[in-house]
Amino acid sequence: MLKLLIKKQLTEIFRSYFYNQKKNTARSKGSTVAAFIAFILIMVLFLGGTFAFVSYSMCPGLVQADAGWLYFAIMGGLSAFLGIFGSVFNTYQGLYLSKDNDLLLSMPIPVRYIIISRLISVYLLGLMYAGVVIVPAVIVYWIVAPFSISALAGGILLPLIISVFVLELSCALGWVVAKASLKLKNKSFVTVLISLLFLGGYYFFYFKANTLIQTLVANAEAYSVKIKDGAYGIYLIGSAGTGDPVGLAVCIAVTGVLFFAVWKVLGGGFLKIATASGVYKETKANARAAGQHTPAAALLMKEVRRFTANPTYMLNCGLAVVLMPAAGIALLIKGDTVRMMLDNVFGGFPGALAVLLSAAACLLASMNDTAAPSVSLEGKSIWLLQSLPIEPKQVVLAKVRLQILLTGIPMLALLGCAVPLVKDEGAAVVILFFLTTLSYAALQAMFDMMLGLKMPNLTWTNEMTPIKQSGSVLAALFSGWLFPLAYGGIYLLLCAFLPAAVYLALALAVNTVLILLLRRWLTTKGAARFACL
């Protein structure tokens, strides 16, 4: 029974490799093998290669400074962080709040078997993510440092210690997330926030990694002394990787004690969480709560609720909502540097800064493409909208309006932050800078809607399929990159004899004509196509 449960858990983790959710059929053996090979190449060559490069940049200097333990402390910390982040959401969903809890608990299966099978799946997932960091780090250390039996033993045991530690913290954090999720009404924003924080931390580390490594290697001795005096536990963890017997013994003992504690807590608290249905505050019916809305407003609210209820939809089709204000803040902080850099190249062309900033804003805005998968997301329930006493074009335009709002409002914030950089170009350039860039938000939304109507997929079984794998989304992304690049590139070819104000006015005129043509198509042929889906 335990073997079957473990097989079931592993199959659920890699379900997409065995089952084609788009076609609702099992994948062929060749397709499954190809998918696993691609996954292994990404994990080993891309992620593993990245951390191998980071390890090789750091290891020789720290080994030469007799601070190999500091090297393992840093790489071990990165390994644990990635392992925990990669498995904690699977832990809360797969260990505590799995959809088949009621079914399994109703069967004559010992609860400990259910816990063990799920712990093994959590462990293997954490080991996979942690391993792409710590295994290359160990191999690099073996290559750089002098060979010894103790170093060999430390390199073998440290990944195992870290993987068990990741399991323990994943169980603890997963328990916190599971408890919190039972009380949260809207979990999507929490998921999006955590994902954005992780992405922000990743890119911060990526751009600062070289400077941090150089600083660390140059001051290895000073940092070593401070860590040993102030955080001896970190020293013991790092020394375990070098094969120090004391460090290995302490890490193994602490990890073992924590695992015993986690097992005892799970044995007593698993059933409480697994059988919980959440706490909901009882509310009295209020006839005035819903209110009355026009069809256009009601359809727009429906699109907003769909967007905010799906973290995958928000992260994949609405990332510019966060990136554009962030870019605006960056312009306020680093605006002088940007102006100086562009003036060195385009100082002889008045208004060039406004055109290039407009193209950059359009490029950021292209990361919003909510309209492209919006028709496909209706799925087999599209008949509900088609049966309402409203015109099909109202449904189509509501989906367009959502993208315009999600793009236009953050874009206004970005353009407002860019005003100090372009205000010296004259009032005409500033006004055209705003109008031309904002017109792109409407143009892109309508073009994405057209793509969604021309390439719908209503037969999916998982919402990730139309959001991440549909042809309309792919075409929207590529066209969203192509237009701003062409917009900025054509100006670079013409800036020698075409003033920026004239170029912006021409771009605005072209955008306006395209918007009118697309709107006419959406409200006639597009609406008819929607009605026949």
N, C-alpha and C positions, 0 to 999 in steps of 0.2 A: 504493500500500500504506500509506504514512504517513497519508494522508487517512482511510482506512478505520479505521486504528488509533485515530486521534484521535476519530473519530465513535463508535467503540466505547467509549472511555473516558468521553466525555461522556454517552453513553446510560446507562452504569453508574451515574454520579453521580446522574442524575435518573431512575433506573429506576422509582421509585414514582410518578412523574408520568405515565408511559406504561403502567404495568402495575398492575392491581388484584390485590395479593397475597391479599386476602381471598377474592375470587371466582376467582382463578387465570385471569384473562382480561385481554386488552388493554383499556385505557380508550378510551372514545370521544374523538373530537377535541374535542368541547365540554368534556368532563370534564378533558382534558389542559390546554386553554387556561385553564379556570377555576382549575385547580391552580396553574399558573404565575402567573396574575394574583394569586392569594392570596399566593403566595410573594413576589412583587415588592412587594405592598403591605406585607407584614410587614417585609421587609428595608428598603424605602425609607421608609415612613411611620413604622413603629415604631422600628426600630433607628436608621435615618438621622435621623429626627426627634429622637430622644433625644440623639444626639451633636451635632446642630445646636443644640439648646437649651444643651447644655454649652458648646459653642463660643461661642455668642452671650453666655453669661454671663461668659466669660473674656476674649474677644478685645478688646472696647473698652478695658478697663482696661489691658491689657498693651500695646496699640498706643499708647495715650496716654502710657504710661511708656517708650516707645521700646524695648519688649522683645517685638516681634513674633516674633523668633527663638525666644524662650522659649515662646511660644504654640504654634509649630509643633513644637518639641522635645517638648512634652507630648502634643499630639494625635498626633504621629507615633509616639511611644512606645506610646500606647494603640492606635493603628491596627496597629502591628506585633504587639503582644501578641495582639489579637483575631484577626488574620490567621493567626498561627502556631498558636494554640490551635484555630482552626477547621479547619486543614488538616493538622496534624501527624499525627493518627490516620488520616486518609485517605492520607497519604504512606506511613506504614509498612505499611498494608494494601494500598493501591493501587499503590504504586511498588515496594516490596521483596517483600512476601509475598502477592501477588495469587494467587487460587486457580487462575488460568489460566496461571501461569508455565510449567509443564511443557508445556502444550499449545502455547503460542506459541513457546517455545524449540525445540520439536521441528520446527517449520515452517521453510521456507527464507526466514526474515525476518531481516534484519540486526538485531543486538542494539541498535544505535544508534537504529533506528526505534522499537523498543519503549520505550527510555529516553526518547526525545523525546516520544512520544505521552503517556507517563505524566507527564513533567515539565510538559507543557502543561496537563493536567488539574489537576495540583497548583497550577500557577501561577494558573489561572483561579479555582480555589476560594479560594486565599489572597487574590487580588485582590478577590473578592466580599466577603469578610469585612473585609479592611483598608479597602476602599473605602467601606463604610458609616460609617467614622469619618473618614477623611482627606478625602474629597470634600466632605461638608458643612462641614468645618473650612476648606477652601480657599475655598469659596463665601462663607462668613461673612467671611473675611479680605478677600476682594475687595470685599465690601459695605462693611466698616467702614474699612479702610485706604485712603489715597489711591491712585489708579490710577497704575500705571507699567508699562512694558514688562517690566522685570526681575521685578516681582511677578507678572505674568501668566505669564512663563516659569517662574518658580519654582513657581507653583501647578499648572502642567501637568506639570512634570518630577518634582516630589516624590512624587506618588502612584505614578508609574512606578518611581522608585527604591525606594520602600518595598515595592512589590509584588515586585520582584526580590529584595530583601533577605529578605522573608518566604519566598519560594521557597527561598532558600539555607539559611536557618535551619530551615525545615521539612524539607528534605532531610537536614540534619545530625542534627536531633533525631529524625526518623523512622528514620534509620539506627540511632541508639542504642536507640530503642524496639523496632525489629525485632530487633536483636541480643539485647536483654534478653528479649524475648518467646520466643525460641527456647530459653531456659534456664529460664524460669519454668514451674512446674507449674500454678499457678493465676493466670491473668491477670485474672480478674474483679475481684479485690480491688484491684489496681493501677488498673484503669480507674475503679472506683468512687471510690477515694481521690483521684485526679487530678480527677475531675468535682466531688467535694465541695469540694476546695480552690479550684477555679475559681468554684463557686457562692458559697463563703464570701467570696472576694475581690471578686466582683461586688457582692454585697449590702453589704459593708463600704464599697466605693467609692460605691455608690448612696446610702447613708445619710449618708456623710461628705462627699459631693461638694460640697454648698453651702458647708460650713465650709472645706473645703480651697481652693475657688476664691476665697472672700473673703480668706482668709489669704494666698494667693498674690498676688492683685492688690494687696493692701495693702502687701506687702513685695517687690514685683516688682524694685525696684532692688537691694535687698540680695541677693536670690537670683541675680540676673543676674551680679553681680560674683563671687559664690562659684562659680557654675557655670563662668564663663569662666576663672577661675583654677585650679579643681580638675578640671574635665572639659571641656577645650576641644573634644573630639570632639562632645559633645552640642551645643555652640554651633554648630559647623559644620553639623550636621544641621539644626538649627533655622533657621540663616541661609539654607540652601538653599531653604527654603520662601518666604522673603521675596525671593528672586531674587539673593542675593549670589553673584557669579561664582566666588569662591574656594570657598565652601561647596558650590556645585553641582559644580564641577570635582572637588573631593576626594571627594564622595559618589559621583559617577559612576565615578571611577577605582577607588575601593575596592570598589564593588559589582561592577564588571567583573572585577576580580582575583579576588574571591571566587567569582563565577560560573564563571570558568575553572577554579578549583581544584575546585569541586564537580563540574564536568563530568569532569575528569580522574579524580577519585576514583570517581565513578559508573562510568566506563568500565572501571576496574580491579576494583571490588568488587561490582558489581551481580550478576554471575553467582554469586559465592560465597554471597551472601545469598539470592538468588532460588532457588537449587537446594538450599539447606540444609534439612534435615528436623528440626533440633533435636538437642540433646544430652540423652540420657536415661541416667540411671545404671542399670546393670544390677542387678537385685535377685533374690535367690533366693526360690523359692517357700516359703511358710511356712504350713503347714496351720492353725496357730493364729492367724494374722493376722486373719482375718475374724471369728472368734468366733461365738457363737450368740446370737440375740436373739429376743425374743417378736415375734409379728406386728405388734403396735402399735409397738414400738420400731423394728423394721426399716422399717416404712412411714414413720415419722417421720423416720428417717435419710435415706430416699429423698427426702422433701420438702426436707430441709435441703440435700442435695447439689444438687438442682435449683435451689434459691434461690441458693446460693453460686456456682453455675457460670455464672450469667447476670447480667452487670452491668446490663442493661436492667431485668430483674426486680427486682433489688435497689434500683436508683435510683427506679423508678416505684412500686413497691409496698412498699418497706421504709424509706423516708426517715426515718420517725419513730424508727427505731432509733438514729439519730444525733441527731435534733433534740430528743428528750425529755431525754437527759442534758445536752445543751448548754443547754437551757432551765433545767435544774436548777442548773447552774453559774452561769448568769446570775442566778437567784434568790438564790444565796448571795452574789453580789457586789452586786446591786442590790436586795436584799430590802427594805431599809429604805425605799427610794424607792417601791417598789411598795406597801408597807404604808401609807405616808403618803398616797399618791395615792388609794388606795381608802378609807382611813379618812376622808378629807375628804368623800367622797360617802356612804359607808355606815357611818360611825362610830356611828350610833345603832342599828344592827342587829347584835347579837352573832352571830358565826359567818358573817357574809356573806362574809368573805375566804375561808373554807374552801370555800364553795359555788362562788364565782367561780373560784378556783384549780382546783377539781375540773372545772368546765366547760371551762376553758382546757386542762387536761391531756387531757380527752376529745377536744377539737378537734385537738390535736397527734396524738393516737393514731389519729385517723381517716385519717391519711396512710399508715397500714399497712393494706393490703388484699390481702395475698397469697392469701387464700382465694378471692377473686372470680374470678381467671383460672386458678386451679389445675386445675380440671377441663378447661378448654379447652386448657391446655398439654399435656395428655396426647395431644391430636391423634389421628391415626389409629392410634397405638399403645395406645389405651385398652383394647383387647381383652386386652393382656397382664395388666393388673390384674384385668380381669373374669374371666380364665381361672384365676387363682390360687385355691388352696383356702382362701380366706378370705371372710368375710362382707363385702358391699359397705359396710356401715356402718363397718367398721374403716378402710377407705380414706378415707371421707368424714371421719371424726373425726380421722384423722391430719393431714389438710389443715387442719382447724380448730385442732388443737393447735399447729401451726407458727405460725400467726398469733397465737395466745394467748401463746406463748413470746416471739416477736419483739416483741410489744407490752407484755406484762406485766412482763418483766424491766427494760427501760428505764423503764417507768412507775414501778416501785418506786424506781428511782434518782431520778426527778423528784420523786415524793412525799416521799421521804426528805429531799431538799433543801428542800422546802416546809414541813417540820415546824416549824422555828423561827418561821415566820410565823403558824402556826395553833395552836401549843401553848397559848397563853393562852386559847383558846376552850373549853378543857375536854377531858377524856379522851374523853368520849362523842363530841364533834364530831370529834376527831382520828381515832378508830377508824372512825367512819362515813365520814369523808373518804377514808380508805384503801379501805375495803370498797366503797363506792359507785363510786369511780373505777375500781378494778380490775375490778368486775363489768362495767363498760362494755367492757373489752377482750374479755371472753368473749362478751358480747352482740353486739358488732360482728363478731367472727370468725364466729359462727354465722349472722348475717344475711348477711354477705358470701358464705358458703358456699351459702346458700339461693339467692342471686342467681346464683352460678356454675352451680348445677344447673338453674336455670330458664332461663338464657340461655347455653347452651354453644355454642362455635364450634370444631368439630373438623376443619374443612376448610382451615385456614390453611396457607400455605407459608412464612411467616416468623413467628417467635415474637413479634415486635413487635406483630402484629395482635391476638392475645388480650390482650396486656399493656397496649397503649395505645389500641386502637380498639374494644374489645368493649363491648357494652351493660352487661354485669355490672359492669365496672370503673367505668364512668361512673355507674351507679346507686349503686354502693358509695361513690364519692366524695361525691355529693350527699347521700345519706342520712347519711354520716359527718359532714358539716358541719351538717346540719339538726338532728340529735339534740342535740349539745352546745349549739347556739344556742338550741334550744327549752328545754333543761335549765336554762341560765342565765337565759334570758328569762322563763320562768314564775316563777322565784324572784324576779326583780326586781319582778314584779307582786304577789307574795304576801308579800314579806319584811316588810311593815309589820305584819302580824298572824300570821305563821307563823314560829316559831323555826327557825333553821338546822338544829338537830339533828333536829327533826321532819321537815323537808323532805328532808334527806339520808336518813333512815330510810325515808320514803315512796318516794324515788327508788330506793333499794336494793331495796325490796320489788317495785317495778314491774320493775326489771331482772331480778330473780330469777325472777319469773313468766314474763317473755318468754324468758329463757334456757331454762327448763324446756320451754316450748312449742316453741321452735325446735329444741332437742335431740331432742324426741320426733319432730318432723317429719323431721329429718335422718336419724334412725336407722330410720325406717319408709318414708314416701313418698319422701324424698330418696334413701335408699339404693336403693329400687326404681327410681327414675328413673335413677340412676347405672348400675345393672345393665343397663338397656335402651338406653343410649346407643350 
